[in-house]
Amino acid sequence: MVTLILLELRKLVRSRSFYVSFVALFGFVLLMLWGFYSYVTIKAGAQAVEQFKYTYESKSYFNGLTFSLYSVLFSFSLLVPLFVTMNAGNTIAGEAQAGTLRMICTRPVSRNSIFLAKFLIVALHTYLLLAFFIIVNLIVGLVFIGWGNLELYPGPLNLVDEPGKILLGESLWRFVYASFSGTWALLVIAAIAMLFSVLYDSPIMAVGITMAVYVMLYVVGRVEFFAHLRPYFFTTAMDFWRDVFKPDIPWISVYHYAAVCGIYTFGSLLAASIIFERKDITT
Amino acid sequence: MAIKLGLAILLFLSLTAAFYFDPPDARSPLGVQRNATTDHPHLKLMTWNIGYAALEDDTRAHTSDLSAVAEIILKNSPDAVALQELADPSQLDLLIDRLGRRYRGFAGRMNRSDRIDAVLVKHGAAQFAAVPTSRADAASAVFHVRAGTQAREIVFISAHADAYSAARRRRYTEQVADWATARLKPETLVFLAGDFNFELNADKETNFFTDNVKHDSEAYSYLLRFFRDLGRDAGDTAINERRIDYIFGPQDSVVLVHVQVLRGAAVGRMDHWPLLVEIEL
């Protein structure tokens, strides 16, 4: 099993898409910084813009931690899942398209071992993506804006119902928690992508269908008409990851939705492994 | 086979955990504003010490003021009202009459005190109980509110801590808080309302050789372990710039919509103003 994992890790590191995803996320951070800077200039004037320099402690609401929070929250919805889906959707279908799937399945290891090794590497890639993204945001936030306490206000983030804050030290730990809770949430879409990767021999189909399902549920879940359907969408459960940024983490809710994500993840993986085991590989 | 079995076990554990950990509220997705709908009904709560200031001959509530008190209550239409310093249960009956019997009420036992606390609720099926303490019993009401598909049980307590001794205030607060927390359940929302007389501002302390601030701050902190101070931002509730009337509610699972001290509502020589809190379930 360890050998399988190491082989899959080597494949991952040698693939171009692995590095493209990190570069794209870095570009997104720069875009967010530009947007943040121009927003502050327009809304708060020169005085707030003066905060945009290296300071360890920023006295403004617009500090590096707020910047990181917004950047991570809004990229998590569509950007990071895209890269996760691309990687996961390519695991089996990519090998099938390349013609190497039959060859690796003739090795004296079970198909499920191969499948599990691939999923573990997808999980590792997901965590590395998220951790990298959070770290880059925090560093950019520190260097260009300055850190301070994480101020939270009622609004579209839906984190608090009244103004609150998380102190600097604690808020850094919250970003660490978010890397794990976010990874767990993203494993849902990774598992679904791997299921479609098993069902289809084309990685484009696997990625496309996964993203279509994800975006459809994501959009529908935000339309008030379908509010009563929200509890049944996996996108609703995936959203739990950002509860770690609430001043008082609602642990019961976190455990519940993490378990729901687990249902989707392990359910998809179980279905995929059963199908993969019985799959007739013709390519 | 082992891998499939492992995945099946993990799936089963996830299912079990999802049922075991039952959050009180549904999620609000990123970017979706939470609007008040029938799924999130509003609840208005009020507390009012209708007694008179300390320098008066009789600092308890005066019967002649009850019409004005009823007018304020009807005008603001709270779902539950906590009243303190009523002279006797007959005043509560009279107040209910003045309210056109739109409310049902209950008064706690006087015990060794000379005044009582009472609750008024609109809900016709509310149940009442006394909260035993070392002074006059606090009064409580239990009623249900439907929030979407869920019925939430509301426990509303009217309390009045000692005005003169911080140590007795602390003991009383602990007794009421322990009674209230014993009733905390996932589907139950507990509110403590009343005149707790906490003097938390050391700037106003004239005698630094007492433990008043220590007792009051520890009593207040004890409450904050389990509850949230909903009226924190409303300002002073009594004359001489004192914030001594409180409504404590759940730390989460409710949205604070509005909080207000109704300055100008005091009649006669009352030294407290009503504190009104509106929450969304």
Interface residues (C-beta under 8 A of the other chain):
Chain A: L73 F74 S77 S110 N112 S113 F115 L116 P156 L157 N158 D161 E162 G221 R222 E224 A227 R230 P231 T235 T236 A237 D239 F240 R242 D248 P250 I252 S253 Y255 H256 Y257 A258 A259 V260 C261 G262 I263 T265 F266 G267 L269 L270 S273 I274 E277
Chain B: M1 I3 K4 L7 A8 L10 L11 L13 S14 L15 T16 A17 A18 Y20 F21 D22 P23 P24 D25 A26 R27 S28 P29 L30 G31 V32 Q33 R34 N35 D39 Q251 D252 V255 L256
